[in-house]
Amino acid sequence: MDIAVTPIEGGFQVRLDGDLAAEACPMVRERIESSVAGIERPSVVLLLEGVAYMDSCGLGTLIFLDRLAADRGGRLFLLGVPPMIRKFLQLLGLGEKFSVIQDLEEARRTETLP
């Protein structure tokens, strides 16, 4: 799993490339948790277009990151969600739980990003 964290106004964009599966999840959680440490109201934009596969640990990581941002008054956004992952979330009844966006401008319109 390759992880690229890029600061954006109001938070971070995190690009993931590879499988969001059991082996990679602890590293993803740790990297993002350390990036938002000490930031109030962090917005985390998770770019998933490079994710080819996600298992239940990957789903748990998405839930963890959503709570991590929310506990600090921020928000998690999913960008570039591959059809397979979108279908996975819908089948589990979680399609509405996450804020899936088309671009960063959409996140800004939610008034979460400056």
C-alpha positions as CSV (number, residue, x, y, z in Angstrom):
1,M,0.0,0.0,0.0
2,D,1.3,3.4,-1.0
3,I,0.1,6.3,1.1
4,A,0.6,10.0,0.0
5,V,-0.6,12.6,2.5
6,T,-0.9,16.1,1.1
7,P,-1.9,19.1,3.2
8,I,-5.0,21.0,1.9
9,E,-6.7,24.0,3.3
10,G,-8.5,22.7,6.4
11,G,-7.0,19.3,6.5
12,F,-5.4,16.6,4.4
13,Q,-5.9,14.7,1.2
14,V,-4.7,11.1,1.5
15,R,-4.1,9.1,-1.7
16,L,-4.1,5.3,-1.3
17,D,-2.8,3.0,-3.9
18,G,-3.0,-0.8,-3.5
19,D,-5.2,-3.1,-1.5
20,L,-7.0,-1.7,1.6
21,A,-6.8,-5.0,3.4
22,A,-5.6,-6.5,6.7
23,E,-1.9,-6.1,6.0
24,A,-2.1,-2.4,5.2
25,C,-4.8,-1.1,7.5
26,P,-2.7,-0.5,10.6
27,M,-0.2,1.5,8.6
28,V,-3.1,3.6,7.0
29,R,-4.7,4.3,10.4
30,E,-1.4,5.2,12.0
31,R,-0.3,7.5,9.1
32,I,-3.6,9.4,9.0
33,E,-4.0,9.6,12.8
34,S,-0.5,11.1,13.1
35,S,-1.4,13.6,10.3
36,V,-4.5,14.9,12.1
37,A,-3.0,15.0,15.6
38,G,-3.4,18.4,17.2
39,I,-5.7,19.7,14.4
40,E,-9.1,21.0,15.3
41,R,-11.9,20.2,12.8
42,P,-9.7,18.2,10.4
43,S,-11.1,17.4,7.0
44,V,-9.7,14.2,5.6
45,V,-10.2,13.6,1.9
46,L,-9.5,9.9,1.2
47,L,-8.7,9.4,-2.5
48,L,-9.5,5.8,-3.3
49,E,-9.2,5.6,-7.0
50,G,-6.0,3.6,-6.7
51,V,-7.5,1.0,-4.4
52,A,-8.1,-2.2,-6.2
53,Y,-9.5,-4.3,-3.3
54,M,-10.9,-3.7,0.1
55,D,-11.8,-6.3,2.8
56,S,-13.5,-6.1,6.1
57,C,-10.4,-4.6,7.7
58,G,-10.5,-1.9,5.1
59,L,-14.1,-1.2,5.9
60,G,-13.1,-1.0,9.6
61,T,-10.4,1.5,8.7
62,L,-12.9,3.7,6.9
63,I,-15.2,3.6,10.0
64,F,-12.2,4.4,12.3
65,L,-11.1,7.3,10.1
66,D,-14.7,8.7,10.0
67,R,-14.9,8.6,13.8
68,L,-11.3,10.0,14.2
69,A,-12.3,13.1,12.1
70,A,-15.7,13.4,13.8
71,D,-14.3,13.2,17.3
72,R,-12.1,16.2,16.5
73,G,-15.1,18.1,14.9
74,G,-14.0,17.3,11.4
75,R,-15.2,15.1,8.6
76,L,-14.0,12.2,6.4
77,F,-14.7,12.5,2.6
78,L,-14.3,9.7,0.1
79,L,-13.2,10.7,-3.3
80,G,-12.7,8.6,-6.4
81,V,-14.5,5.6,-5.0
82,P,-14.1,2.6,-7.4
83,P,-17.4,1.0,-8.4
84,M,-16.5,-2.3,-6.6
85,I,-16.0,-0.4,-3.3
86,R,-19.1,1.7,-3.8
87,K,-21.1,-1.5,-4.3
88,F,-19.5,-3.2,-1.3
89,L,-20.6,-0.2,0.9
90,Q,-24.1,-0.3,-0.5
91,L,-24.5,-4.0,0.0
92,L,-23.6,-3.5,3.6
93,G,-26.1,-0.7,4.0
94,L,-23.3,1.8,4.5
95,G,-23.6,3.8,1.2
96,E,-25.1,6.7,3.1
97,K,-22.8,6.6,6.1
98,F,-19.8,8.1,4.2
99,S,-19.6,11.4,2.4
100,V,-18.7,10.4,-1.1
101,I,-17.7,13.4,-3.2
102,Q,-16.9,14.0,-6.8
103,D,-14.2,16.6,-6.2
104,L,-12.7,18.9,-3.6
105,E,-15.0,21.7,-4.5
106,E,-17.9,19.5,-3.3
107,A,-16.3,19.1,0.1
108,R,-15.8,22.9,0.3
109,R,-19.5,23.4,-0.5
110,T,-20.4,21.4,2.7
111,E,-18.7,24.3,4.6
112,T,-16.3,21.8,6.2
113,L,-13.3,22.9,4.1
114,P,-12.5,26.6,4.0
